[in-house]
Amino acid sequence: MSLPAPVKNVVSLGLRIAATLSFVAPLLSRIALGNEFFLTGRGKIENPETFARFFVELGIPFPALNAAFVSRVEYYGAILLVVGLLTRFAAGALLSTMVVALLTADKQDFIQSWSPSGEKGPLDIAPFVNLLLLLWLTLSGPGLVSLDAALARWLGLGAKEPPQTPQP
């Protein structure tokens, strides 16, 4: 069954608009996540003893070393996310910190969030939402408005234009 021409035109226009604006979602996700991780990373770098004590309470081995590492992953990873440079690497590194957060500091809340009788759902747990967004960025990439995309264009990497057929 074929759709009427006006319906096809509207659908086609909608798809073209969506494709044109597809850069917005990864850009805004990178900026929002980058801002969040930059601020938390900076706070952890400025207060290393407090952050290391928190890791001691969680039972994380080598708390001072791990706290220094995580704070820098958050701080520098956030900067990379915002500008869209090494995005998949930065998002993957930040994603790993969210996995650890869900397995330690937020474990109980996260488990209870899946209970039908719970007051919170999984999307009320910030590290889980961050994990989902970071997973998306890790797998899908930074989008067109990023240094990664500009670098790929400059180096001639990425998707190639299909060959044009000559017009008679």
Secondary structure, 3 states (H helix, E strand, C coil): CCCCHHHHHHHHHHHHHHHHCCCHHHHHHHHHHHHHHHHHHHHHHHCHHHHHHHHHHHCCCCHHHHHHHHHHHHHHHHHHHHHCCCHHHHHHHHHHHHHHHHHCCCHHHHHHHCCCCCCCCHHHCHHHHHHHHHHHHHHHCCCCCCHHHHHHHHHCCCCCCCCCCCCC
